[in-house]
């Protein structure tokens, strides 16, 4: 209980006019949980493109080469992205499937449930609905 009140006192002692306006700063604590410094993360942490804050649209445009799976099986690998003529948004992904990747499946982006950039993985509904080629 005493430590919580100390942390609250330290946090309340940071005057708003002294705190940096950028949200790129984080409050660093010691091993006892007491706040003692505002630090800026390293540049590589700020520019990490696998962060989730980039969102679905960002990763839909950059998912070339990602594995494509459903909850029950692996489908293949993203070979390309096709865009809508009207909205210039991703509409279909081309997936190379089969033993040697000779089969091309066109899968609507509406069937994508999740994109996991760190794993380089695109998850689909089960079963996916390939579009006519």
Chimera marker file (.cmm) of the C-alpha trace (Angstrom):
<marker_set name="trace">
<marker id="1" x="0.000" y="0.000" z="0.000" r="1" g="1" b="0" radius="0.5"/>
<marker id="2" x="2.846" y="2.373" z="0.848" r="1" g="1" b="0" radius="0.5"/>
<marker id="3" x="4.543" y="1.712" z="-2.480" r="1" g="1" b="0" radius="0.5"/>
<marker id="4" x="1.332" y="2.517" z="-4.375" r="1" g="1" b="0" radius="0.5"/>
<marker id="5" x="1.060" y="5.851" z="-2.597" r="1" g="1" b="0" radius="0.5"/>
<marker id="6" x="4.732" y="6.611" z="-3.394" r="1" g="1" b="0" radius="0.5"/>
<marker id="7" x="4.170" y="5.843" z="-7.087" r="1" g="1" b="0" radius="0.5"/>
<marker id="8" x="1.049" y="8.025" z="-7.107" r="1" g="1" b="0" radius="0.5"/>
<marker id="9" x="2.997" y="10.844" z="-5.432" r="1" g="1" b="0" radius="0.5"/>
<marker id="10" x="5.800" y="10.663" z="-8.001" r="1" g="1" b="0" radius="0.5"/>
<marker id="11" x="3.357" y="10.580" z="-10.910" r="1" g="1" b="0" radius="0.5"/>
<marker id="12" x="1.412" y="13.527" z="-9.542" r="1" g="1" b="0" radius="0.5"/>
<marker id="13" x="4.637" y="15.499" z="-9.020" r="1" g="1" b="0" radius="0.5"/>
<marker id="14" x="5.318" y="15.605" z="-12.779" r="1" g="1" b="0" radius="0.5"/>
<marker id="15" x="3.982" y="18.982" z="-13.779" r="1" g="1" b="0" radius="0.5"/>
<marker id="16" x="2.037" y="18.991" z="-17.082" r="1" g="1" b="0" radius="0.5"/>
<marker id="17" x="4.049" y="21.945" z="-18.403" r="1" g="1" b="0" radius="0.5"/>
<marker id="18" x="7.314" y="20.005" z="-17.828" r="1" g="1" b="0" radius="0.5"/>
<marker id="19" x="6.154" y="16.756" z="-19.362" r="1" g="1" b="0" radius="0.5"/>
<marker id="20" x="6.946" y="16.261" z="-23.049" r="1" g="1" b="0" radius="0.5"/>
<marker id="21" x="3.989" y="16.769" z="-25.351" r="1" g="1" b="0" radius="0.5"/>
<marker id="22" x="4.923" y="13.826" z="-27.538" r="1" g="1" b="0" radius="0.5"/>
<marker id="23" x="3.439" y="10.434" z="-26.670" r="1" g="1" b="0" radius="0.5"/>
<marker id="24" x="6.735" y="8.861" z="-27.718" r="1" g="1" b="0" radius="0.5"/>
<marker id="25" x="8.038" y="9.139" z="-24.154" r="1" g="1" b="0" radius="0.5"/>
<marker id="26" x="7.479" y="6.411" z="-21.573" r="1" g="1" b="0" radius="0.5"/>
<marker id="27" x="7.720" y="6.519" z="-17.801" r="1" g="1" b="0" radius="0.5"/>
<marker id="28" x="10.645" y="4.390" z="-16.618" r="1" g="1" b="0" radius="0.5"/>
<marker id="29" x="10.493" y="2.766" z="-13.181" r="1" g="1" b="0" radius="0.5"/>
<marker id="30" x="13.073" y="1.248" z="-10.870" r="1" g="1" b="0" radius="0.5"/>
<marker id="31" x="12.971" y="-2.288" z="-9.487" r="1" g="1" b="0" radius="0.5"/>
<marker id="32" x="10.606" y="-1.208" z="-6.714" r="1" g="1" b="0" radius="0.5"/>
<marker id="33" x="8.056" y="0.214" z="-9.138" r="1" g="1" b="0" radius="0.5"/>
<marker id="34" x="8.872" y="3.844" z="-8.376" r="1" g="1" b="0" radius="0.5"/>
<marker id="35" x="8.804" y="6.174" z="-11.362" r="1" g="1" b="0" radius="0.5"/>
<marker id="36" x="12.030" y="8.062" z="-11.862" r="1" g="1" b="0" radius="0.5"/>
<marker id="37" x="12.447" y="9.154" z="-15.476" r="1" g="1" b="0" radius="0.5"/>
<marker id="38" x="10.708" y="9.915" z="-18.734" r="1" g="1" b="0" radius="0.5"/>
<marker id="39" x="12.695" y="8.304" z="-21.544" r="1" g="1" b="0" radius="0.5"/>
<marker id="40" x="12.321" y="8.152" z="-25.284" r="1" g="1" b="0" radius="0.5"/>
<marker id="41" x="12.393" y="4.629" z="-26.777" r="1" g="1" b="0" radius="0.5"/>
<marker id="42" x="15.104" y="3.756" z="-29.275" r="1" g="1" b="0" radius="0.5"/>
<marker id="43" x="14.483" y="4.649" z="-32.936" r="1" g="1" b="0" radius="0.5"/>
<marker id="44" x="14.178" y="1.000" z="-33.935" r="1" g="1" b="0" radius="0.5"/>
<marker id="45" x="11.281" y="0.596" z="-31.514" r="1" g="1" b="0" radius="0.5"/>
<marker id="46" x="9.519" y="3.603" z="-33.040" r="1" g="1" b="0" radius="0.5"/>
<marker id="47" x="9.998" y="2.383" z="-36.615" r="1" g="1" b="0" radius="0.5"/>
<marker id="48" x="9.110" y="-1.279" z="-36.045" r="1" g="1" b="0" radius="0.5"/>
<marker id="49" x="6.686" y="-2.032" z="-38.887" r="1" g="1" b="0" radius="0.5"/>
<marker id="50" x="5.374" y="-5.180" z="-37.230" r="1" g="1" b="0" radius="0.5"/>
<marker id="51" x="3.676" y="-3.099" z="-34.534" r="1" g="1" b="0" radius="0.5"/>
<marker id="52" x="-0.063" y="-3.643" z="-34.409" r="1" g="1" b="0" radius="0.5"/>
<marker id="53" x="-0.788" y="0.078" z="-34.655" r="1" g="1" b="0" radius="0.5"/>
<marker id="54" x="-0.252" y="-0.052" z="-38.417" r="1" g="1" b="0" radius="0.5"/>
<marker id="55" x="-3.608" y="-1.800" z="-38.845" r="1" g="1" b="0" radius="0.5"/>
<marker id="56" x="-5.305" y="-4.062" z="-41.336" r="1" g="1" b="0" radius="0.5"/>
<marker id="57" x="-5.190" y="-1.757" z="-44.381" r="1" g="1" b="0" radius="0.5"/>
<marker id="58" x="-1.448" y="-1.260" z="-44.012" r="1" g="1" b="0" radius="0.5"/>
<marker id="59" x="-0.762" y="-5.004" z="-43.842" r="1" g="1" b="0" radius="0.5"/>
<marker id="60" x="-3.214" y="-5.906" z="-46.619" r="1" g="1" b="0" radius="0.5"/>
<marker id="61" x="-1.069" y="-3.844" z="-48.981" r="1" g="1" b="0" radius="0.5"/>
<marker id="62" x="2.156" y="-5.447" z="-47.725" r="1" g="1" b="0" radius="0.5"/>
<marker id="63" x="1.292" y="-9.123" z="-47.259" r="1" g="1" b="0" radius="0.5"/>
<marker id="64" x="3.185" y="-10.469" z="-50.310" r="1" g="1" b="0" radius="0.5"/>
<marker id="65" x="4.925" y="-13.692" z="-49.333" r="1" g="1" b="0" radius="0.5"/>
<marker id="66" x="2.887" y="-14.239" z="-46.159" r="1" g="1" b="0" radius="0.5"/>
<marker id="67" x="1.629" y="-17.760" z="-45.426" r="1" g="1" b="0" radius="0.5"/>
<marker id="68" x="-2.126" y="-18.216" z="-45.783" r="1" g="1" b="0" radius="0.5"/>
<marker id="69" x="-3.878" y="-20.540" z="-43.352" r="1" g="1" b="0" radius="0.5"/>
<marker id="70" x="-7.291" y="-21.407" z="-42.000" r="1" g="1" b="0" radius="0.5"/>
<marker id="71" x="-7.790" y="-22.633" z="-38.431" r="1" g="1" b="0" radius="0.5"/>
<marker id="72" x="-7.600" y="-26.207" z="-39.747" r="1" g="1" b="0" radius="0.5"/>
<marker id="73" x="-5.038" y="-26.211" z="-42.586" r="1" g="1" b="0" radius="0.5"/>
<marker id="74" x="-2.439" y="-24.348" z="-44.601" r="1" g="1" b="0" radius="0.5"/>
<marker id="75" x="-3.604" y="-22.997" z="-47.977" r="1" g="1" b="0" radius="0.5"/>
<marker id="76" x="-0.464" y="-21.530" z="-49.544" r="1" g="1" b="0" radius="0.5"/>
<marker id="77" x="1.468" y="-18.275" z="-49.861" r="1" g="1" b="0" radius="0.5"/>
<marker id="78" x="0.356" y="-14.785" z="-50.985" r="1" g="1" b="0" radius="0.5"/>
<marker id="79" x="1.677" y="-14.197" z="-54.510" r="1" g="1" b="0" radius="0.5"/>
<marker id="80" x="0.021" y="-10.854" z="-55.182" r="1" g="1" b="0" radius="0.5"/>
<marker id="81" x="-2.680" y="-8.374" z="-54.351" r="1" g="1" b="0" radius="0.5"/>
<marker id="82" x="-5.361" y="-7.179" z="-56.745" r="1" g="1" b="0" radius="0.5"/>
<marker id="83" x="-6.892" y="-3.771" z="-56.225" r="1" g="1" b="0" radius="0.5"/>
<marker id="84" x="-10.375" y="-2.450" z="-56.976" r="1" g="1" b="0" radius="0.5"/>
<marker id="85" x="-10.506" y="-0.150" z="-59.990" r="1" g="1" b="0" radius="0.5"/>
<marker id="86" x="-13.027" y="2.159" z="-58.350" r="1" g="1" b="0" radius="0.5"/>
<marker id="87" x="-11.651" y="2.559" z="-54.804" r="1" g="1" b="0" radius="0.5"/>
<marker id="88" x="-7.989" y="1.565" z="-55.270" r="1" g="1" b="0" radius="0.5"/>
<marker id="89" x="-8.290" y="-0.633" z="-52.170" r="1" g="1" b="0" radius="0.5"/>
<marker id="90" x="-7.158" y="-4.277" z="-51.919" r="1" g="1" b="0" radius="0.5"/>
<marker id="91" x="-9.996" y="-6.475" z="-53.133" r="1" g="1" b="0" radius="0.5"/>
<marker id="92" x="-8.490" y="-9.916" z="-53.741" r="1" g="1" b="0" radius="0.5"/>
<marker id="93" x="-5.292" y="-11.697" z="-52.771" r="1" g="1" b="0" radius="0.5"/>
<marker id="94" x="-3.641" y="-14.188" z="-55.110" r="1" g="1" b="0" radius="0.5"/>
<marker id="95" x="-2.545" y="-17.309" z="-53.264" r="1" g="1" b="0" radius="0.5"/>
<marker id="96" x="-0.174" y="-19.906" z="-54.702" r="1" g="1" b="0" radius="0.5"/>
<marker id="97" x="-1.351" y="-23.311" z="-53.505" r="1" g="1" b="0" radius="0.5"/>
<marker id="98" x="-0.514" y="-26.933" z="-54.165" r="1" g="1" b="0" radius="0.5"/>
<marker id="99" x="2.671" y="-28.950" z="-53.870" r="1" g="1" b="0" radius="0.5"/>
<marker id="100" x="4.730" y="-26.795" z="-56.241" r="1" g="1" b="0" radius="0.5"/>
<marker id="101" x="2.619" y="-23.608" z="-56.012" r="1" g="1" b="0" radius="0.5"/>
<marker id="102" x="1.158" y="-24.066" z="-59.496" r="1" g="1" b="0" radius="0.5"/>
<marker id="103" x="-2.452" y="-23.496" z="-58.452" r="1" g="1" b="0" radius="0.5"/>
<marker id="104" x="-3.496" y="-19.852" z="-58.105" r="1" g="1" b="0" radius="0.5"/>
<marker id="105" x="-6.479" y="-19.113" z="-55.864" r="1" g="1" b="0" radius="0.5"/>
<marker id="106" x="-8.179" y="-15.729" z="-55.757" r="1" g="1" b="0" radius="0.5"/>
<marker id="107" x="-9.483" y="-15.056" z="-52.276" r="1" g="1" b="0" radius="0.5"/>
<marker id="108" x="-11.554" y="-12.023" z="-51.292" r="1" g="1" b="0" radius="0.5"/>
<marker id="109" x="-10.130" y="-9.807" z="-48.553" r="1" g="1" b="0" radius="0.5"/>
<marker id="110" x="-13.508" y="-10.181" z="-46.812" r="1" g="1" b="0" radius="0.5"/>
<marker id="111" x="-12.480" y="-13.778" z="-45.981" r="1" g="1" b="0" radius="0.5"/>
<marker id="112" x="-9.386" y="-12.604" z="-44.097" r="1" g="1" b="0" radius="0.5"/>
<marker id="113" x="-10.002" y="-12.783" z="-40.363" r="1" g="1" b="0" radius="0.5"/>
<marker id="114" x="-6.571" y="-11.742" z="-39.110" r="1" g="1" b="0" radius="0.5"/>
<marker id="115" x="-3.143" y="-10.643" z="-40.331" r="1" g="1" b="0" radius="0.5"/>
<marker id="116" x="-0.198" y="-11.492" z="-38.072" r="1" g="1" b="0" radius="0.5"/>
<marker id="117" x="2.821" y="-9.519" z="-39.338" r="1" g="1" b="0" radius="0.5"/>
<marker id="118" x="5.394" y="-10.907" z="-36.885" r="1" g="1" b="0" radius="0.5"/>
<marker id="119" x="4.532" y="-14.449" z="-37.969" r="1" g="1" b="0" radius="0.5"/>
<marker id="120" x="4.090" y="-13.327" z="-41.617" r="1" g="1" b="0" radius="0.5"/>
<marker id="121" x="0.717" y="-15.066" z="-41.577" r="1" g="1" b="0" radius="0.5"/>
<marker id="122" x="-2.741" y="-14.361" z="-43.048" r="1" g="1" b="0" radius="0.5"/>
<marker id="123" x="-5.624" y="-16.181" z="-41.373" r="1" g="1" b="0" radius="0.5"/>
<marker id="124" x="-8.801" y="-16.949" z="-43.347" r="1" g="1" b="0" radius="0.5"/>
<marker id="125" x="-12.283" y="-18.133" z="-42.504" r="1" g="1" b="0" radius="0.5"/>
<marker id="126" x="-12.741" y="-21.881" z="-42.612" r="1" g="1" b="0" radius="0.5"/>
<marker id="127" x="-13.363" y="-22.903" z="-45.370" r="1" g="1" b="0" radius="0.5"/>
<marker id="128" x="-12.185" y="-20.070" z="-47.639" r="1" g="1" b="0" radius="0.5"/>
<marker id="129" x="-14.333" y="-19.243" z="-50.658" r="1" g="1" b="0" radius="0.5"/>
<marker id="130" x="-12.049" y="-18.989" z="-53.719" r="1" g="1" b="0" radius="0.5"/>
<marker id="131" x="-13.350" y="-16.647" z="-56.408" r="1" g="1" b="0" radius="0.5"/>
<marker id="132" x="-13.669" y="-17.815" z="-60.015" r="1" g="1" b="0" radius="0.5"/>
<marker id="133" x="-10.454" y="-17.068" z="-61.914" r="1" g="1" b="0" radius="0.5"/>
<link id1="1" id2="2" r="1" g="1" b="0" radius="0.2"/>
<link id1="2" id2="3" r="1" g="1" b="0" radius="0.2"/>
<link id1="3" id2="4" r="1" g="1" b="0" radius="0.2"/>
<link id1="4" id2="5" r="1" g="1" b="0" radius="0.2"/>
<link id1="5" id2="6" r="1" g="1" b="0" radius="0.2"/>
<link id1="6" id2="7" r="1" g="1" b="0" radius="0.2"/>
<link id1="7" id2="8" r="1" g="1" b="0" radius="0.2"/>
<link id1="8" id2="9" r="1" g="1" b="0" radius="0.2"/>
<link id1="9" id2="10" r="1" g="1" b="0" radius="0.2"/>
<link id1="10" id2="11" r="1" g="1" b="0" radius="0.2"/>
<link id1="11" id2="12" r="1" g="1" b="0" radius="0.2"/>
<link id1="12" id2="13" r="1" g="1" b="0" radius="0.2"/>
<link id1="13" id2="14" r="1" g="1" b="0" radius="0.2"/>
<link id1="14" id2="15" r="1" g="1" b="0" radius="0.2"/>
<link id1="15" id2="16" r="1" g="1" b="0" radius="0.2"/>
<link id1="16" id2="17" r="1" g="1" b="0" radius="0.2"/>
<link id1="17" id2="18" r="1" g="1" b="0" radius="0.2"/>
<link id1="18" id2="19" r="1" g="1" b="0" radius="0.2"/>
<link id1="19" id2="20" r="1" g="1" b="0" radius="0.2"/>
<link id1="20" id2="21" r="1" g="1" b="0" radius="0.2"/>
<link id1="21" id2="22" r="1" g="1" b="0" radius="0.2"/>
<link id1="22" id2="23" r="1" g="1" b="0" radius="0.2"/>
<link id1="23" id2="24" r="1" g="1" b="0" radius="0.2"/>
<link id1="24" id2="25" r="1" g="1" b="0" radius="0.2"/>
<link id1="25" id2="26" r="1" g="1" b="0" radius="0.2"/>
<link id1="26" id2="27" r="1" g="1" b="0" radius="0.2"/>
<link id1="27" id2="28" r="1" g="1" b="0" radius="0.2"/>
<link id1="28" id2="29" r="1" g="1" b="0" radius="0.2"/>
<link id1="29" id2="30" r="1" g="1" b="0" radius="0.2"/>
<link id1="30" id2="31" r="1" g="1" b="0" radius="0.2"/>
<link id1="31" id2="32" r="1" g="1" b="0" radius="0.2"/>
<link id1="32" id2="33" r="1" g="1" b="0" radius="0.2"/>
<link id1="33" id2="34" r="1" g="1" b="0" radius="0.2"/>
<link id1="34" id2="35" r="1" g="1" b="0" radius="0.2"/>
<link id1="35" id2="36" r="1" g="1" b="0" radius="0.2"/>
<link id1="36" id2="37" r="1" g="1" b="0" radius="0.2"/>
<link id1="37" id2="38" r="1" g="1" b="0" radius="0.2"/>
<link id1="38" id2="39" r="1" g="1" b="0" radius="0.2"/>
<link id1="39" id2="40" r="1" g="1" b="0" radius="0.2"/>
<link id1="40" id2="41" r="1" g="1" b="0" radius="0.2"/>
<link id1="41" id2="42" r="1" g="1" b="0" radius="0.2"/>
<link id1="42" id2="43" r="1" g="1" b="0" radius="0.2"/>
<link id1="43" id2="44" r="1" g="1" b="0" radius="0.2"/>
<link id1="44" id2="45" r="1" g="1" b="0" radius="0.2"/>
<link id1="45" id2="46" r="1" g="1" b="0" radius="0.2"/>
<link id1="46" id2="47" r="1" g="1" b="0" radius="0.2"/>
<link id1="47" id2="48" r="1" g="1" b="0" radius="0.2"/>
<link id1="48" id2="49" r="1" g="1" b="0" radius="0.2"/>
<link id1="49" id2="50" r="1" g="1" b="0" radius="0.2"/>
<link id1="50" id2="51" r="1" g="1" b="0" radius="0.2"/>
<link id1="51" id2="52" r="1" g="1" b="0" radius="0.2"/>
<link id1="52" id2="53" r="1" g="1" b="0" radius="0.2"/>
<link id1="53" id2="54" r="1" g="1" b="0" radius="0.2"/>
<link id1="54" id2="55" r="1" g="1" b="0" radius="0.2"/>
<link id1="55" id2="56" r="1" g="1" b="0" radius="0.2"/>
<link id1="56" id2="57" r="1" g="1" b="0" radius="0.2"/>
<link id1="57" id2="58" r="1" g="1" b="0" radius="0.2"/>
<link id1="58" id2="59" r="1" g="1" b="0" radius="0.2"/>
<link id1="59" id2="60" r="1" g="1" b="0" radius="0.2"/>
<link id1="60" id2="61" r="1" g="1" b="0" radius="0.2"/>
<link id1="61" id2="62" r="1" g="1" b="0" radius="0.2"/>
<link id1="62" id2="63" r="1" g="1" b="0" radius="0.2"/>
<link id1="63" id2="64" r="1" g="1" b="0" radius="0.2"/>
<link id1="64" id2="65" r="1" g="1" b="0" radius="0.2"/>
<link id1="65" id2="66" r="1" g="1" b="0" radius="0.2"/>
<link id1="66" id2="67" r="1" g="1" b="0" radius="0.2"/>
<link id1="67" id2="68" r="1" g="1" b="0" radius="0.2"/>
<link id1="68" id2="69" r="1" g="1" b="0" radius="0.2"/>
<link id1="69" id2="70" r="1" g="1" b="0" radius="0.2"/>
<link id1="70" id2="71" r="1" g="1" b="0" radius="0.2"/>
<link id1="71" id2="72" r="1" g="1" b="0" radius="0.2"/>
<link id1="72" id2="73" r="1" g="1" b="0" radius="0.2"/>
<link id1="73" id2="74" r="1" g="1" b="0" radius="0.2"/>
<link id1="74" id2="75" r="1" g="1" b="0" radius="0.2"/>
<link id1="75" id2="76" r="1" g="1" b="0" radius="0.2"/>
<link id1="76" id2="77" r="1" g="1" b="0" radius="0.2"/>
<link id1="77" id2="78" r="1" g="1" b="0" radius="0.2"/>
<link id1="78" id2="79" r="1" g="1" b="0" radius="0.2"/>
<link id1="79" id2="80" r="1" g="1" b="0" radius="0.2"/>
<link id1="80" id2="81" r="1" g="1" b="0" radius="0.2"/>
<link id1="81" id2="82" r="1" g="1" b="0" radius="0.2"/>
<link id1="82" id2="83" r="1" g="1" b="0" radius="0.2"/>
<link id1="83" id2="84" r="1" g="1" b="0" radius="0.2"/>
<link id1="84" id2="85" r="1" g="1" b="0" radius="0.2"/>
<link id1="85" id2="86" r="1" g="1" b="0" radius="0.2"/>
<link id1="86" id2="87" r="1" g="1" b="0" radius="0.2"/>
<link id1="87" id2="88" r="1" g="1" b="0" radius="0.2"/>
<link id1="88" id2="89" r="1" g="1" b="0" radius="0.2"/>
<link id1="89" id2="90" r="1" g="1" b="0" radius="0.2"/>
<link id1="90" id2="91" r="1" g="1" b="0" radius="0.2"/>
<link id1="91" id2="92" r="1" g="1" b="0" radius="0.2"/>
<link id1="92" id2="93" r="1" g="1" b="0" radius="0.2"/>
<link id1="93" id2="94" r="1" g="1" b="0" radius="0.2"/>
<link id1="94" id2="95" r="1" g="1" b="0" radius="0.2"/>
<link id1="95" id2="96" r="1" g="1" b="0" radius="0.2"/>
<link id1="96" id2="97" r="1" g="1" b="0" radius="0.2"/>
<link id1="97" id2="98" r="1" g="1" b="0" radius="0.2"/>
<link id1="98" id2="99" r="1" g="1" b="0" radius="0.2"/>
<link id1="99" id2="100" r="1" g="1" b="0" radius="0.2"/>
<link id1="100" id2="101" r="1" g="1" b="0" radius="0.2"/>
<link id1="101" id2="102" r="1" g="1" b="0" radius="0.2"/>
<link id1="102" id2="103" r="1" g="1" b="0" radius="0.2"/>
<link id1="103" id2="104" r="1" g="1" b="0" radius="0.2"/>
<link id1="104" id2="105" r="1" g="1" b="0" radius="0.2"/>
<link id1="105" id2="106" r="1" g="1" b="0" radius="0.2"/>
<link id1="106" id2="107" r="1" g="1" b="0" radius="0.2"/>
<link id1="107" id2="108" r="1" g="1" b="0" radius="0.2"/>
<link id1="108" id2="109" r="1" g="1" b="0" radius="0.2"/>
<link id1="109" id2="110" r="1" g="1" b="0" radius="0.2"/>
<link id1="110" id2="111" r="1" g="1" b="0" radius="0.2"/>
<link id1="111" id2="112" r="1" g="1" b="0" radius="0.2"/>
<link id1="112" id2="113" r="1" g="1" b="0" radius="0.2"/>
<link id1="113" id2="114" r="1" g="1" b="0" radius="0.2"/>
<link id1="114" id2="115" r="1" g="1" b="0" radius="0.2"/>
<link id1="115" id2="116" r="1" g="1" b="0" radius="0.2"/>
<link id1="116" id2="117" r="1" g="1" b="0" radius="0.2"/>
<link id1="117" id2="118" r="1" g="1" b="0" radius="0.2"/>
<link id1="118" id2="119" r="1" g="1" b="0" radius="0.2"/>
<link id1="119" id2="120" r="1" g="1" b="0" radius="0.2"/>
<link id1="120" id2="121" r="1" g="1" b="0" radius="0.2"/>
<link id1="121" id2="122" r="1" g="1" b="0" radius="0.2"/>
<link id1="122" id2="123" r="1" g="1" b="0" radius="0.2"/>
<link id1="123" id2="124" r="1" g="1" b="0" radius="0.2"/>
<link id1="124" id2="125" r="1" g="1" b="0" radius="0.2"/>
<link id1="125" id2="126" r="1" g="1" b="0" radius="0.2"/>
<link id1="126" id2="127" r="1" g="1" b="0" radius="0.2"/>
<link id1="127" id2="128" r="1" g="1" b="0" radius="0.2"/>
<link id1="128" id2="129" r="1" g="1" b="0" radius="0.2"/>
<link id1="129" id2="130" r="1" g="1" b="0" radius="0.2"/>
<link id1="130" id2="131" r="1" g="1" b="0" radius="0.2"/>
<link id1="131" id2="132" r="1" g="1" b="0" radius="0.2"/>
<link id1="132" id2="133" r="1" g="1" b="0" radius="0.2"/>
</marker_set>
